[in-house]
Amino acid sequence: MGKPFRIGVVAQRLDGEYYGKVLASILKAVHSRNGQLIAVEIADDDLETASTERPVSFQLADAWILIMPTAGDALLQRFGQSGKPVVCVGFPPPGDEYAVLVDGRGGMKKAVLHLLDHGHRRIAFVGQREQYDLYERYIGYVEALAERGIPVDPELVRSASDNLFEGGMKAVEGLLLEGIDFTAIAAGTDLNAIGAIGALRKGGLSVPGDVSVTGFDDISQSAIHIPPLTTLRQSFDQLGERAVGKAFELLEYGATPFRVDYVPVAFVPRSSCGCVQNFEVNREELVRTRQSLSDLRTTIHQVTNSYFRMTNGLIQGIKSESIHIASLYWDSSHWGCLALWETDAGGGRSLVVRQTFSRRGEPVPREGERCALEQFPPAEWLPPSAGPGKDELVIVHPIRSELQEWGYLVMVGPFSPANHYAASDMSRQSCLILAVTLEREKLWGRIRSMAEKLEVVSRTTNDGIWDWDLGTNRIEWNLGMDKVLSRSSAKLTDKPISFLRLIHPSDSVKVREALAPPYPEGRPLQLEFRIRGQEGNDIWLYMAGDIIRNDEGRAVRMIGSVTDITEKKAAEAEIMRLAYHDALTGLPNRLLFRERLKEAIVQAKKAGGKLFVLMIDLDRFKIINDTLGHQAGDRLLCKVAATLQATLGAKDTISRLGGDEFIVLLPRAKALEDVRRITELMLKQLEQPFMLAGQELYVSASIGTSMYPDQAGDADTLVKYADMAMYQAKANGGSGMRVYTPDLGTQNAERFEMEKGLHKALEREQFRLVFQPQIALGTGAVYGAEALVRWESEDRVIPPCEFIPLAEDTGLVVPIGLWVLRQACAEARRWADAGMAELVVSVNLSAQQLETNDFPATVRKVLEETGVAPNRLCLEITEYSAVQNLDRCIKLLKELTDIGVIIAIDDFGTGQSPLVLLKRFPVQTIKIDPSFVRDMSEDSGGEAIVRAVIAMSHSLGLTVTAEGVETEEQLEILHRMECDRIQGYYTGRPMASDAFVAYYRGVASGVSSWES
């Protein structure tokens, strides 16, 4: 007795003439060696499964025998990596495996040569050449013809659809239909041959009188067929013995030089080839034939019984929700275990035992036990009757359907001899019934779950559910209807009229029409309507439903739901409000303003009256957004909106168009004077500081006005003209109102052209600097000069008052300001190189330049590039810019003074900031606005303001420069006030750099004097 090895077999089927006999011989050889056999059947006729990648029982078997190519590439690779011996039966090894093959080529060659010896030359071949062993038989056919010098005629080579009767019959029917001349047929299998004989008889031909036929396999029917079939007999006992012997040899001794072993076939001549059969057969042949007949009768009886038992199992499966594997047909199997795929809490999948049976009372695994696929079924689960050397077979079969792979079934029992003769193993059909039952159980489980959920929903939902029997005109309501009608005093009965009476009179007709026949198919009921609440308020309901029809298509029931949508309707009203109002300020939006303006125009036209449109845009609002952030900007917009709205009447409309732009409709204003009064009030209110996050913010606005019908007769034009007037007000410095005039269209066109030119001015080098001298009043010496930019366009010189506001609106003021800074410092360096190192150059900064976080770094870089000492550069910022974002401005100016740059407050006195704020600014110089200097000689109030500014500045340690000095009288007054420096036409107009150098040298040498 050999070592008790466990051999695994993978086959498409375990029954039939081929698979059944091969498996029987393997089982016999394994048991003779005291081994144990586990057979994995993978075929599924419905799912067309021919091979597997699943490593089921992989760890259980010591070696594997593959009957035909049943293992996929991944599984073969796993076999190779494991080192377990693999022997292929019936097909060549795909890799380093061993193989036992039938000599189909040599056998077929014998049969064809026999036909040639009978004098046949037109011999047809019929077989499924796509299959390896059938192709080998075809090659034997070709070699036999070649040996006799006969070429292969392609018309005589016919591929069969299968290896069975039908494949052979259809192939020969094709030959006959096409009128192909042939006198003999060499069939790839006996069943193909028998099918071919049937086709020949059907076509009026006799065998072997008209056509000779040979088969291959020597199945049981061959000897008793009429005529008896000439065939080739392969020894299944040798096939199984050699495969098992090689597996055990590899297990015991390791690899051997042998790779492929061919089992010879024997030629069996009978009547179908034309040979005269000797009816005095030997006793052995007679016994074999009688045994075959007996086995066939037994097989037919077992097949009949199997179908009866399988039908009973199918009936049981249909009658109950679930089915137990013990009630299905499993041939002679007496022990079974069903394990299904399940996922554990950690996401891992394994096989879990769900059903077992044992007809002999042997142990079975406990339900719920888990097992990995590679170890299924564990040896300790199997009954003792399946142990090594026992005459029983362990069969593993996948349970799968189109829906999913469910798991595996393992069965234990003796191998039935009936399986040698026909594919009669009904256990595969039982597996299919089991898979379908599991699928049905899952679907039923879903249905139950859905029904339970619907029941819960029906009990707990706020919707009312109703079921109206159209035949009896009675309606059922669920408890949800009480919730829906809780705010109504109504009580429902099973009569529909009890509900219809609740409906609002305005909606009653449409509801009754919707519920009345006829009921067109494909048009479900959907409508909204109102019922009266207890307090007289309306309750909005949404009703949905559909018709249930009988087999004749007649409407018999209507089922639906009722939902309280009162809150939804309120939300829709709110959505409509939001659609016509600005989300930030709550003011009417552009859409609502346009509708009101159109309506006001119609009313004004009927009454012969006027109306006015105001376009309002906040000045330099972008600075606040960029410095304080958009959230602060939004809060400021809300405050501004409230301030503007407070200045208007109840009939007036103010709307936010977007950003910092507002528009106002004044339908009751009678004349332009009324409009001026309103806009003056708006501007005055906006002058007051707005408190935001502990800071005082100042805003101003530019307002444009248009008038109906004097200037335009439609809404779009009125808005357009107001917009043009607003832009003109902004171009004039902002903080004012401008009325539309026809010439604004021309001015706007000029502004557009100027903006286009401004974009290209830097690129075309159209800017130049001029310098206005600054004089130290105490010594008369030249202190420095202020750099002023000029734009020399292609057609004219454009003054700063025209292009600087435009540059600020377009954002071009930042690159222009950087150019001015670089050029001014470059000139200051040239002055220093010319011996005028003590001069200070002053450069004006825009508010937008102060917004950039890297501006101090930019200044530092320019000073380093030009080589100018920081204390030779003075940066001037306006009082307005300084107080817009006080904390940020102080921080930035501190960074600049740390560099060493001089800071000056320009146009001082024009803003609203108190003088004491100067203590917080890191500045060195105050520049008094020219308007105060002009007023000194005209009224004493102006002189008092200048004196106060100078005195206060000096008390803070600041120097003072007076701008706009144009007369000697102004000079003398400032001298008496001890003003530090002066700047203006009296001491020198703006001039080119070279002219300024000459000016400086003339003053310094005494050759000339600014006083002259």
Secondary structure, DSSP 8 states (H G I E B T S, - for coil): -----EEEEEES-S-STTHHHHHHHHHHHHHHTT-EEEEEE--BTTTTB--B---TTTTT-SEEEEESS-B-HHHHHHHHHHT--EEEESS--SSS-EEEEE-HHHHHHHHHHHHHHTT---EEEEE-TTSHHHHHHHHHHHHHHHHTT----GGGEEE-SSSSHHHHHHHHHHHHHTT---SEEEESSHHHHHHHHHHHHHTT--TTTT-EEE-SB--HHHHHSSS--BEEEE-HHHHHHHHHHHHHHHHHH---S--EEEE-EEEE--GGGT----SS--HHHHHHHHHHHHHHHHHHHHHHHHHHHHHHHHHHHHHSS---GGGS--TT--EEEEEEEEE-TTS-EEEEEEEEEETT------TT-EE-GGG-S-GGGS-GGGSTT-S-EEEEEEEE-SS-EEEEEEEEE---GGGGTSS--THHHHHHHHHHHHHHHHHHHHHHHHHHHHHHHHHH-SSEEEEEETTTTEEEE-THHHHHTTTS-----SSTHHHHTTB-HHHHHHHHHHHSS---TT--EEEEEEEE-TTS-EEEEEEEEEEEE-TTS-EEEEEEEEEE-HHHHHHHHHHHHHHTB-TTT--B-HHHHHHHHHHHHHHHHHHT--EEEEEEEETTHHHHHHHH-HHHHHHHHHHHHHHHHHTS-TT-EEEEEETTEEEEEESS--SHHHHHHHHHHHHHHHHS-EEETTEEE---EEEEEEEETTT-SSHHHHHHHHHHHHHHHHHTTSSEEEE--THHHHHHHHHHHHHHHHHHHTTTT-EEEEEEEEEETTT--EEEEEEEEEEE-SS-EE-HHHHHHHHHHHTTHHHHHHHHHHHHHHHHHHHHHTT-TT-EEEEE--HHHHH-TTHHHHHHHHHHHHT--GGGEEEEEEHHHHHHTHHHHHHHHHHHHHHT-EEEEEEETSSS--GGGGGTS--SEEEE-HHHHHHHTT-HHHHHHHHHHHHHHHHTT-EEEEE---SHHHHHHHHHTT-SEEESTTT---B-HHHHHHHHHHHHHTSS-TT-
